[in-house]
Amino acid sequence: MKKRILLIILHLLFWLINYYYVSSGSLNWNGFGEEHNLLKKAYLYGMFFNAFLFYIQIFWLVPKFYIQNKKTAFWMFSIGIFLVINTIETFLDVQLATTYKIYDFPLFVAAIMWFYHNAIFHFIYFIVGFYYRFQQEYIKSERIKQELLVENHKAESKYLKAQLNPHFLFNGINSIYHLIGKNDVSAKNTLLKFSNLLRYQLYESNGNKIELHKELKYIKEYVSIEQIRKGSDINLNFSIDVQNENSFIMPLLLIPFIENAFKYVSNHVDAANNNISIQIKEENNILNLNVENTKDPIIYKEKSGGIGLKNVRKRLELMYQKKHLLNINSTDDKYLVTLEIELN
């Protein structure tokens, strides 16, 4: 509402300044000058007709016809209104000139000259009005497109994040299953941690962004669960070096890479050959994730259904577009992921 009032005031100021500037000067328009205040009189109705042509484009012709793709009707009404207004103003010029007898040549010739001169200015305001409204419609259309894009991104992001839950549940339950009967105390502790992780997914990670320290706490607890499950079967090198824990990141974005490292780590008899390295570093709002794991010499394939790397790639494109760099390299015996994200 305030914006609309301000816009109205600006338009009124434009026309007032316009009239004051032209009518108070020593100009001569179509023979009308300062004598008898003819210029003020002529420009008063002339400005009214200019404003009429300007605003009829904005409020009627463009939105009702041009935008609605009724181009034939738009041009018919535009040309018709233009000719009528131009004729009316020329008629008033003739009446004013006749009253004060300011022309020295045949009135018919003077009328043609006035009609031509008036048409030039009317055409300018007519075209300016058209592009003014057309630009407004374009901005409005782009804003709607952006709003729809944002809403689609939100909906798709929620859908993609929801797909993580079955994957997470499967891995967590599987971890606890391997502990039951072997080490019941560890199983209970792991179940408690698993409960914390599930609570994080259900209640804390519903937005598009979350504090980095919360996401890192989630990762730490997940890694500890996997470390308990894998035990001495793997060698784990896990480190976090964060400069600003209050940065924000998209929740559950890093975990798929870490999940895959534990899921596809090699299973050699000699545990010294089963290695997982997870390095997370943040500096100057640039987050780097490096995940490396040895793997058995088989072809690594993603599971179908959007779970895994396809999912995380899509989420990165949605939220970080040109602000991330993801490289995934796979050899016969090693899998390496490097991810760089510009946070905030």
C-alpha positions in Angstrom: 0.0 0.0 0.0 2.8 2.4 0.9 4.6 1.6 -2.3 1.5 2.3 -4.3 1.0 5.7 -2.6 4.6 6.6 -3.2 4.3 5.7 -6.9 1.2 7.9 -7.3 3.0 10.8 -5.6 6.0 10.3 -8.0 3.7 10.3 -11.0 1.9 13.5 -9.8 5.3 15.2 -9.2 6.4 14.3 -12.7 3.4 15.9 -14.4 3.5 19.0 -12.1 7.2 19.5 -12.8 6.7 18.8 -16.5 3.9 21.5 -16.7 5.8 24.0 -14.6 9.0 23.6 -16.6 7.4 24.0 -20.0 4.7 26.6 -19.2 6.9 28.9 -17.2 9.6 29.2 -19.8 9.9 31.5 -22.9 9.0 28.7 -25.3 6.7 29.0 -28.3 4.6 26.0 -29.2 2.6 26.0 -32.4 2.5 29.7 -32.3 1.4 29.8 -28.6 3.7 31.8 -26.4 3.7 33.9 -23.3 1.3 36.5 -24.7 -2.2 36.1 -23.2 -0.7 33.0 -21.3 -1.5 31.0 -24.5 1.3 28.6 -23.9 0.0 27.7 -20.4 -3.5 27.2 -21.7 -2.4 25.1 -24.7 0.0 23.0 -22.7 -2.5 22.4 -19.9 -4.9 20.5 -22.2 -2.0 19.2 -24.2 -0.4 17.6 -21.1 -3.8 16.2 -20.1 -4.1 14.4 -23.5 -0.5 13.1 -23.1 -1.2 11.8 -19.7 -4.5 10.2 -21.0 -2.6 8.3 -23.7 0.1 7.3 -21.3 -2.3 5.9 -18.7 -4.8 4.3 -21.1 -1.9 2.1 -22.3 -1.0 1.2 -18.7 -4.4 0.5 -17.3 -6.4 -0.7 -20.3 -4.9 -1.3 -23.7 -1.8 -3.3 -22.6 -3.3 -5.5 -19.8 -6.7 -6.0 -21.5 -5.6 -6.6 -25.0 -1.9 -6.9 -25.6 -1.1 -9.1 -22.6 -4.2 -11.2 -23.4 -2.8 -11.8 -26.9 -5.6 -9.8 -28.5 -3.1 -8.0 -30.8 -5.6 -7.1 -33.5 -8.0 -5.4 -31.0 -5.0 -3.7 -29.3 -3.9 -2.1 -32.5 -7.4 -1.1 -33.6 -8.2 0.6 -30.3 -4.7 2.1 -30.1 -4.8 3.7 -33.5 -8.5 4.8 -33.1 -7.8 6.4 -29.7 -4.6 8.0 -30.9 -6.4 9.6 -33.9 -9.4 10.8 -31.8 -7.2 12.4 -29.1 -4.9 14.0 -31.7 -8.0 15.4 -33.6 -9.5 16.8 -30.4 -6.3 18.6 -29.4 -5.9 20.0 -32.9 -9.5 21.2 -32.7 -8.8 23.0 -29.4 -5.6 24.5 -30.9 -7.7 25.9 -33.8 -10.3 27.3 -31.3 -7.6 29.0 -29.2 -5.7 30.4 -32.3 -9.0 31.7 -33.7 -10.0 33.4 -30.5 -6.7 35.3 -30.3 -6.0 35.4 -34.0 -2.4 34.3 -33.8 -1.9 32.6 -37.2 -0.7 34.5 -40.3 -1.6 31.8 -42.9 -4.7 29.8 -43.9 -6.3 28.1 -40.9 -6.4 24.8 -42.8 -2.7 24.8 -43.2 -2.2 25.7 -39.6 -4.5 22.9 -38.5 -2.4 20.3 -40.5 0.8 21.7 -38.9 -0.7 21.5 -35.4 -2.1 17.9 -36.1 1.4 16.8 -37.1 3.2 18.4 -34.2 0.7 17.1 -31.7 1.0 13.6 -33.2 4.8 13.5 -32.5 4.4 14.1 -28.8 1.3 12.0 -28.4 3.1 9.1 -30.1 6.1 9.5 -27.7 3.8 9.3 -24.6 1.8 6.5 -26.2 4.9 4.4 -26.8 6.4 5.2 -23.3 3.1 4.1 -21.7 3.2 0.9 -23.6 6.8 0.0 -22.6 6.2 1.1 -19.0 3.3 -1.3 -18.6 5.0 -4.0 -20.6 8.1 -3.8 -18.4 5.9 -4.1 -15.3 4.3 -7.2 -16.7 7.7 -8.7 -17.6 9.0 -8.0 -14.0 5.8 -9.5 -12.6 6.1 -12.5 -14.8 9.7 -13.1 -13.8 8.9 -12.7 -10.1 6.2 -15.3 -10.5 8.5 -17.6 -12.3 11.2 -17.2 -9.6 8.6 -17.8 -6.8 7.4 -21.0 -8.6 11.0 -22.1 -9.1 11.7 -21.6 -5.4 8.6 -23.4 -4.4 9.4 -26.3 -6.8 12.9 -26.4 -5.3 11.6 -26.5 -1.8 9.1 -29.3 -2.7 11.8 -31.3 -4.6 14.3 -30.7 -1.8 11.9 -32.1 0.8 11.1 -35.1 -1.4 14.8 -35.8 -2.0 15.6 -35.4 1.7 12.7 -37.7 2.7 14.3 -40.4 0.5 17.2 -40.4 2.9 15.1 -41.7 5.8 14.7 -45.3 4.5 18.4 -45.5 3.7 19.3 -44.2 7.1 16.9 -46.5 8.9 18.2 -49.5 7.0 21.8 -48.8 7.9 21.1 -47.9 11.6 19.0 -51.0 12.2 21.5 -53.1 10.5 24.3 -51.7 12.7 22.4 -52.5 15.9 21.4 -55.9 14.6 25.1 -56.9 14.3 25.7 -55.9 18.0 22.8 -57.7 19.6 24.1 -60.9 21.2 27.7 -59.9 20.8 27.8 -56.8 23.0 24.5 -55.9 24.5 25.9 -52.8 26.3 27.2 -51.5 23.0 23.9 -52.4 21.4 22.1 -50.3 24.0 24.4 -47.3 23.6 24.2 -47.6 19.8 20.4 -47.7 20.0 20.5 -44.5 22.1 22.7 -42.8 19.5 20.5 -44.1 16.7 17.5 -42.5 18.5 19.4 -39.2 18.6 20.1 -39.4 14.9 16.5 -40.3 14.1 15.3 -37.3 16.2 17.6 -35.0 14.3 16.2 -36.2 11.0 12.6 -36.0 12.1 12.6 -32.7 14.0 15.7 -30.6 13.4 16.5 -31.0 9.8 13.2 -29.9 8.3 14.5 -26.6 6.9 16.6 -25.8 3.9 19.5 -24.8 6.1 20.8 -25.7 9.5 23.7 -24.7 11.7 26.9 -26.5 10.7 27.7 -27.6 14.3 24.4 -29.5 14.4 25.1 -31.3 11.2 28.6 -32.1 12.3 27.3 -33.6 15.6 25.0 -35.8 13.6 27.9 -37.0 11.4 30.1 -37.7 14.5 27.4 -39.8 16.1 26.7 -41.7 12.8 30.4 -42.4 12.4 30.7 -43.6 16.0 27.8 -46.1 15.3 29.5 -47.4 12.2 32.8 -47.6 14.0 31.2 -49.8 16.7 29.6 -52.0 14.1 32.7 -52.4 12.0 35.1 -52.6 15.0 38.6 -53.8 14.2 37.6 -54.8 10.6 38.5 -51.3 9.3 41.1 -48.6 9.9 39.3 -45.3 10.3 40.9 -41.8 9.9 38.2 -39.2 10.8 38.8 -35.6 11.5 36.9 -32.3 11.6 38.5 -28.9 11.5 35.9 -26.1 11.5 36.6 -22.4 11.7 33.0 -21.2 12.0 30.5 -23.7 13.4 27.7 -21.1 13.1 27.8 -21.3 9.4 24.7 -22.8 7.7 24.5 -25.9 5.5 21.8 -27.9 3.9 20.9 -30.7 6.3 21.8 -34.3 5.5 23.9 -33.3 2.6 27.3 -34.8 3.5 26.0 -38.1 5.1 25.4 -40.0 1.8 29.1 -40.0 1.0 30.0 -41.1 4.5 27.3 -43.8 4.4 28.7 -45.1 1.1 32.2 -45.2 2.5 31.2 -47.6 5.3 28.8 -49.5 3.1 31.3 -50.2 0.3 34.6 -50.4 2.2 36.6 -53.4 1.2 36.4 -56.6 3.1 39.9 -58.0 3.0 41.0 -60.6 5.6 43.8 -58.3 6.6 42.1 -55.3 8.3 45.1 -53.2 7.5 43.9 -53.1 3.9 40.3 -51.9 4.8 40.7 -48.1 5.1 38.2 -45.3 5.4 39.3 -41.6 5.6 36.8 -38.8 6.3 38.2 -35.3 6.4 35.9 -32.3 6.9 37.4 -28.8 6.9 35.7 -25.3 6.9 37.6 -22.1 6.4 36.3 -18.7 5.3 32.8 -20.2 4.8 34.3 -22.8 2.3 33.6 -26.3 3.4 35.7 -29.2 2.0 34.7 -32.8 2.4 37.2 -35.6 1.5 36.0 -39.2 1.8 38.2 -42.1 0.7 37.7 -45.8 1.1 39.3 -48.9 -0.2 36.8 -51.2 -2.0 36.7 -54.6 -3.4 37.7 -54.8 -7.1 34.1 -54.8 -8.4 32.2 -52.2 -10.4 30.6 -49.7 -8.1 26.9 -49.2 -8.9 24.4 -46.9 -7.4 21.1 -48.3 -6.2 18.1 -47.2 -8.2 15.2 -45.1 -6.9 17.1 -41.8 -6.3 18.9 -43.0 -3.1 22.6 -42.2 -3.0 24.7 -40.2 -5.3 21.9 -39.2 -7.7 20.0 -37.8 -4.8 22.9 -35.8 -3.4 23.8 -34.4 -6.8 20.3 -33.2 -7.3 20.2 -31.6 -3.9 23.5 -29.8 -4.5 22.1 -28.5 -7.8 19.0 -27.3 -6.1 20.6 -25.4 -3.3 24.2 -24.6 -4.3 24.0 -24.5 -8.1 27.3 -22.7 -9.1 28.6 -22.7 -5.5 29.8 -26.2 -5.2 32.4 -28.5 -6.8 31.9 -32.3 -6.7 34.5 -34.8 -7.9 34.0 -38.6 -7.6 36.8 -40.9 -8.7 36.7 -44.7 -8.7 39.5 -47.1 -9.3 39.6 -50.9 -9.0 40.5 -50.7 -5.3 39.7 -47.2 -4.1 36.8 -44.8 -4.1 37.4 -41.0 -3.5 35.0 -38.1 -3.1 35.9 -34.5 -2.9 33.3 -31.9 -2.3 33.7 -28.1 -2.0 30.7 -25.9 -1.0 30.5 -22.2 -0.5 28.3 -21.9 2.6 25.8 -19.1 3.5 
